[in-house]
Structure formats: C-alpha cells, structure tokens
C-alpha cells in the first residue's frame, strides 16, 4: 500500500511540474510574441511618421521647383507640367523595380524581426 501511495505522490509531482513547465513556456511565448509585435508596430508607426513628413517636404519642394521652372519659361503651368512629368517617370521607374528594391527588403525586415533573436 505504501508503494502505491509513493507512486501516486510521484505521479502528482510529475503532473504538477509538467503543468508548471507548460504554463511557463506559454507565458514566455506570449511575452516574445508581444515584444516582437510591439517592435513591429513601433517600426511601422515611425516609418509612417517619417513618410508623412517626407511627403510634406516633397510637396513644398515640388511646388517651389515648379514655380521656379515656370518663372524661367515664362509659363507657370509649364513648370507644373514638367514637375508632374518628372513624377510620372519616377513612378514608372519605381513600379518597375518595386519587387526587388522595395517589397523584398520590407519582407526580409519583418522576417528578421519575428523569427530571429536579437
């Protein structure tokens, strides 16, 4: 009878230790996921703020260049046309190289953030 009680007690201890271990592993996984998600969200937020600021600067710069070109050509509309044409050409070039130079580095960045330890 004593041997059965010892086996029962050891089985309860093993079960309790296993439960604590699994709970600790779960908590660790949740913390790691939370940390990586927070890092990714903060990176996205920072990138968006910088992009918006860059867009505002680009708009003002573009208007200034368009006015300068228009003044030199004695036709304000021509200045805006040439600046617009420049952006069309840039858009076509960016579209042509988007997979290699934009999409792939972004995907690689997220993979590094989520799957590799710092």
C-alpha positions as CSV (number, residue, x, y, z in Angstrom):
1,X,0.0,0.0,0.0
2,X,2.9,2.3,0.8
3,X,4.5,1.8,-2.6
4,X,1.2,2.7,-4.3
5,X,1.0,5.9,-2.3
6,X,4.6,6.8,-3.3
7,X,3.9,6.1,-6.9
8,X,0.7,8.2,-6.7
9,X,2.6,11.1,-5.0
10,X,5.4,11.0,-7.6
11,X,2.9,11.0,-10.4
12,X,1.1,14.0,-8.9
13,X,4.5,15.8,-8.6
14,X,5.4,15.0,-12.2
15,X,2.0,16.2,-13.3
16,X,2.3,19.4,-11.3
17,X,5.8,20.1,-12.6
18,X,4.8,19.4,-16.2
19,X,1.8,21.8,-15.8
20,X,4.0,24.5,-14.3
21,X,6.6,24.0,-17.1
22,X,4.0,24.2,-19.9
23,X,2.4,27.3,-18.3
24,X,5.9,28.9,-18.1
25,X,6.6,28.1,-21.8
26,X,3.2,29.5,-22.7
27,X,3.9,32.7,-20.8
28,X,7.3,33.0,-22.4
29,X,5.8,32.5,-25.9
30,X,3.2,35.2,-25.2
31,X,5.8,37.6,-24.0
32,X,8.0,37.0,-27.0
33,X,5.1,37.5,-29.4
34,X,4.1,40.6,-27.6
35,X,7.6,42.0,-27.7
36,X,8.0,41.3,-31.4
37,X,4.6,42.7,-32.3
38,X,5.2,45.9,-30.3
39,X,8.6,46.3,-32.1
40,X,7.0,45.8,-35.5
41,X,4.1,48.2,-34.7
42,X,6.6,50.9,-33.4
43,X,8.7,50.4,-36.6
44,X,5.6,50.9,-38.8
45,X,4.5,53.9,-36.8
46,X,7.9,55.5,-37.0
47,X,8.1,54.8,-40.7
48,X,4.7,56.3,-41.3
49,X,5.6,59.5,-39.4
50,X,8.8,59.9,-41.4
51,X,6.9,59.2,-44.7
52,X,4.3,61.8,-44.0
53,X,6.9,64.3,-43.0
54,X,8.8,63.5,-46.2
55,X,5.7,63.8,-48.3
56,X,5.0,67.3,-46.9
57,X,8.6,68.3,-47.6
58,X,8.4,66.8,-51.1
59,X,5.2,68.7,-51.8
60,X,6.6,72.1,-50.8
61,X,9.8,71.4,-52.7
62,X,7.9,70.3,-55.8
63,X,5.8,73.5,-55.8
64,X,8.9,75.6,-55.4
65,X,10.6,73.9,-58.3
66,X,7.5,74.1,-60.4
67,X,7.2,77.8,-59.8
68,X,10.9,78.3,-60.5
69,X,10.7,76.4,-63.8
70,X,7.6,78.3,-64.7
71,X,9.3,81.6,-64.0
72,X,12.2,80.6,-66.2
73,X,9.9,79.6,-69.0
74,X,7.5,82.5,-68.5
75,X,4.7,80.0,-68.1
76,X,3.7,78.8,-64.6
77,X,1.6,75.9,-66.0
78,X,4.7,74.6,-67.9
79,X,6.6,74.4,-64.6
80,X,3.9,72.3,-63.0
81,X,3.7,70.2,-66.2
82,X,7.4,69.4,-66.1
83,X,7.4,68.6,-62.4
84,X,4.4,66.3,-63.0
85,X,6.1,64.7,-65.9
86,X,9.2,64.1,-63.7
87,X,7.0,62.3,-61.1
88,X,5.3,60.2,-63.8
89,X,8.7,59.0,-65.0
90,X,9.8,58.3,-61.4
91,X,6.6,56.4,-60.7
92,X,7.1,54.2,-63.7
93,X,10.7,53.5,-62.7
94,X,9.7,52.8,-59.1
95,X,6.9,50.5,-60.3
96,X,9.4,48.6,-62.5
97,X,11.8,47.9,-59.6
98,X,9.4,47.7,-56.7
99,X,9.7,43.9,-56.1
100,X,13.5,43.8,-55.9
101,X,14.2,47.1,-54.1
102,X,11.1,47.8,-52.1
103,X,8.9,44.7,-51.5
104,X,11.8,42.2,-50.8
105,X,13.7,44.3,-48.3
106,X,10.4,45.0,-46.3
107,X,9.6,41.3,-46.2
108,X,13.1,40.4,-45.1
109,X,12.9,43.1,-42.4
110,X,9.7,41.7,-40.9
111,X,11.1,38.1,-41.1
112,X,14.2,39.2,-39.2
113,X,12.1,40.9,-36.6
114,X,9.8,38.0,-36.0
115,X,12.0,34.9,-36.4
116,X,15.5,35.9,-35.3
117,X,16.5,36.7,-31.8
118,X,18.3,40.0,-31.2
